[in-house]
Amino acid sequence: MSKETPVTAARPDSPIRTTGTDHITIWGSNEADTLAFYRDLLGMPVVLRQPNLDDPSQTHLFFDTGDGRILTVFVGDRASNRGPQRGGTGSVHHLCFSVAPEDFEDVAAALDDDGRNYNVFDRGIFFSLYTQDNNGLVIELSTDKYDIPDDRRGEVFAKAQELRVADGADYAKDDHLAAALEELGLDADPYDLPDAASGVGGVR
């Protein structure tokens, strides 16, 4: 991406204006393994189950990710594959779901209990844990580092970006985020999260 690309929370002058994320759909393996990960481990209820309307031989599962936004999965009679996903242009790198900061250590413990590997990183403007689903898709579970109002999140990130550039830093860090909150007049309290490395360059 060009360094000249403007980074701002302001809406662009475009012919279409999206209003949010409605749903994301992924190819799954089988229903049992998919339910075991997304429903039974991550706690996403199944809110709709019906045939895939484009291919009725498959089942289409709809999961509520926690805020009414939906993850849907096409499942059939396929074995799960915990191997790495194929990368490249057009591929999905990872899915990220938010978790409450007070639950972060319990999330890690639950993954331990389920025998899943994971990495925890301080990503500067948020805190993240990375694991994999039953098919090797990278799943990020992130939490904000401060109590940022949802309707001001983009504005805060854009201000942190502005401060990062002025600072000459490679990426937005905690001090940029804290300074952005202060400049925007947001009295957001920091959450108590464990220490972790940034993981820069360490996650595919």
C-alpha positions as CSV (number, residue, x, y, z in Angstrom):
1,M,0.0,0.0,0.0
2,S,1.3,3.4,-0.9
3,K,2.4,5.6,2.0
4,E,0.3,8.3,0.4
5,T,-2.9,6.4,1.1
6,P,-4.9,8.5,3.5
7,V,-5.8,6.9,6.8
8,T,-8.9,8.5,8.4
9,A,-12.1,7.6,10.1
10,A,-14.0,9.9,7.7
11,R,-16.2,8.2,5.1
12,P,-14.8,8.3,1.6
13,D,-16.7,9.9,-1.3
14,S,-17.9,6.6,-2.7
15,P,-21.0,5.5,-4.6
16,I,-21.8,2.8,-2.0
17,R,-21.7,3.0,1.8
18,T,-21.7,-0.1,3.8
19,T,-23.4,-0.1,7.2
20,G,-21.5,-2.9,8.9
21,T,-20.5,-6.6,8.6
22,D,-23.6,-8.8,8.2
23,H,-22.0,-12.2,8.0
24,I,-18.9,-14.0,6.8
25,T,-19.2,-17.5,5.3
26,I,-16.4,-20.2,5.3
27,W,-16.1,-23.7,4.0
28,G,-16.3,-26.2,6.8
29,S,-15.7,-29.9,7.1
30,N,-18.5,-31.7,9.0
31,E,-21.2,-30.5,11.4
32,A,-19.9,-32.3,14.5
33,D,-16.4,-30.9,14.4
34,T,-17.6,-27.4,13.4
35,L,-20.1,-27.4,16.4
36,A,-17.4,-28.6,18.7
37,F,-15.2,-25.7,17.9
38,Y,-17.5,-22.7,17.2
39,R,-20.4,-23.6,19.5
40,D,-19.0,-25.7,22.3
41,L,-15.6,-24.1,22.7
42,L,-16.0,-20.5,21.5
43,G,-19.6,-20.2,22.8
44,M,-21.3,-19.1,19.6
45,P,-25.0,-20.3,19.5
46,V,-26.4,-21.8,16.3
47,V,-29.2,-19.5,15.4
48,L,-30.1,-21.0,12.0
49,R,-29.6,-24.4,10.3
50,Q,-30.8,-25.1,6.8
51,P,-29.5,-26.5,3.5
52,N,-27.0,-24.5,1.5
53,L,-29.4,-22.9,-1.0
54,D,-26.8,-23.2,-3.8
55,D,-26.0,-26.8,-3.0
56,P,-28.7,-28.6,-0.9
57,S,-26.4,-31.6,-0.4
58,Q,-24.6,-29.4,2.2
59,T,-25.8,-27.9,5.5
60,H,-25.5,-24.2,6.2
61,L,-24.9,-23.4,9.9
62,F,-25.4,-19.8,11.2
63,F,-23.5,-18.8,14.4
64,D,-24.1,-15.6,16.4
65,T,-20.6,-14.4,17.1
66,G,-21.8,-12.4,20.2
67,D,-23.1,-9.1,18.9
68,G,-25.7,-10.2,16.3
69,R,-23.1,-10.4,13.6
70,I,-23.1,-13.8,12.0
71,L,-20.5,-16.4,11.0
72,T,-21.9,-19.1,8.6
73,V,-20.3,-22.4,7.7
74,F,-21.0,-24.8,4.9
75,V,-20.6,-28.3,6.2
76,G,-21.0,-31.8,4.7
77,D,-19.5,-35.2,5.0
78,R,-15.9,-34.1,5.0
79,A,-13.0,-34.8,7.4
80,S,-11.6,-31.9,9.3
81,N,-8.0,-31.0,8.3
82,R,-5.9,-29.3,11.0
83,G,-3.1,-28.7,8.5
84,P,-2.1,-25.2,7.5
85,Q,-4.4,-23.3,5.2
86,R,-3.3,-22.5,1.7
87,G,-2.2,-18.9,1.4
88,G,-2.1,-16.5,-1.5
89,T,-4.1,-13.8,-3.2
90,G,-7.8,-14.2,-2.5
91,S,-7.3,-16.5,0.5
92,V,-8.5,-15.7,4.0
93,H,-5.6,-15.1,6.3
94,H,-7.6,-15.3,9.6
95,L,-10.9,-14.5,11.3
96,C,-10.9,-12.4,14.4
97,F,-13.5,-12.5,17.2
98,S,-13.6,-10.2,20.2
99,V,-13.6,-11.5,23.8
100,A,-14.1,-9.6,27.1
101,P,-10.8,-8.4,28.6
102,E,-11.7,-9.9,32.0
103,D,-12.2,-13.3,30.3
104,F,-8.8,-13.3,28.5
105,E,-6.9,-15.6,30.9
106,D,-10.0,-17.9,31.1
107,V,-10.0,-18.1,27.3
108,A,-6.3,-19.3,27.3
109,A,-7.1,-21.8,30.0
110,A,-10.1,-23.2,28.0
111,L,-7.8,-23.6,25.0
112,D,-5.3,-25.4,27.2
113,D,-8.0,-27.7,28.4
114,D,-9.1,-28.4,24.8
115,G,-5.5,-29.4,23.9
116,R,-5.1,-26.5,21.4
117,N,-1.9,-24.6,20.8
118,Y,-2.1,-20.8,20.8
119,N,0.1,-17.7,20.9
120,V,-0.6,-14.5,22.8
121,F,0.7,-11.1,21.6
122,D,0.4,-7.5,22.6
123,R,-0.4,-5.9,19.2
124,G,0.0,-2.3,20.3
125,I,-3.6,-1.1,19.8
126,F,-5.2,-4.4,21.0
127,F,-4.3,-7.7,22.7
128,S,-4.6,-10.9,20.8
129,L,-4.5,-14.7,21.1
130,Y,-4.1,-16.8,18.0
131,T,-5.2,-20.4,17.6
132,Q,-6.7,-22.6,14.8
133,D,-10.1,-24.1,14.2
134,N,-10.8,-27.7,13.3
135,N,-9.7,-27.1,9.7
136,G,-6.5,-25.2,10.4
137,L,-8.0,-21.7,9.8
138,V,-6.2,-19.2,12.0
139,I,-8.6,-17.8,14.6
140,E,-7.7,-14.6,16.4
141,L,-9.4,-13.8,19.7
142,S,-8.8,-10.2,20.6
143,T,-9.6,-7.7,23.2
144,D,-9.3,-3.9,23.4
145,K,-6.6,-2.6,25.8
146,Y,-8.8,0.3,26.9
147,D,-12.5,0.8,27.4
148,I,-13.1,2.5,24.0
149,P,-16.7,3.3,23.0
150,D,-17.7,1.2,20.0
151,D,-18.8,4.2,18.0
152,R,-15.5,6.0,18.5
153,R,-13.2,3.0,17.8
154,G,-12.4,3.9,14.2
155,E,-11.7,7.5,15.2
156,V,-9.3,6.4,18.0
157,F,-7.4,4.1,15.7
158,A,-7.1,6.8,13.0
159,K,-5.7,9.2,15.6
160,A,-3.3,6.6,16.8
161,Q,-2.2,6.1,13.2
162,E,-1.6,9.9,12.9
163,L,0.5,9.9,16.0
164,R,2.4,6.8,14.9
165,V,3.4,8.5,11.6
166,A,4.5,11.6,13.4
167,D,6.5,9.5,15.8
168,G,8.2,7.6,12.9
169,A,7.2,4.3,14.5
170,D,6.8,1.1,12.5
171,Y,3.4,0.3,13.9
172,A,0.9,1.8,16.4
173,K,1.9,1.1,20.0
174,D,0.3,1.5,23.4
175,D,1.6,5.0,23.9
176,H,0.1,6.1,20.5
177,L,-3.3,4.6,21.6
178,A,-3.2,6.3,25.0
179,A,-2.2,9.6,23.5
180,A,-5.0,9.3,20.9
181,L,-7.5,8.8,23.6
182,E,-6.2,11.8,25.5
183,E,-6.3,14.0,22.4
184,L,-9.9,13.0,21.6
185,G,-10.9,13.7,25.2
186,L,-11.9,10.1,25.9
187,D,-11.5,9.0,29.5
188,A,-11.0,5.3,28.7
189,D,-9.6,3.1,31.5
190,P,-6.9,0.5,30.6
191,Y,-7.7,-3.1,31.2
192,D,-5.6,-5.4,33.3
193,L,-4.0,-7.7,30.7
194,P,-0.9,-10.0,31.0
195,D,2.4,-9.0,29.6
196,A,3.2,-10.3,26.1
197,A,5.6,-9.8,23.2
198,S,4.5,-8.0,20.1
199,G,5.0,-11.0,17.9
200,V,6.0,-8.8,15.0
201,G,6.9,-11.0,12.1
202,G,6.0,-14.1,14.0
203,V,2.5,-14.9,12.8
204,R,1.5,-16.0,9.3
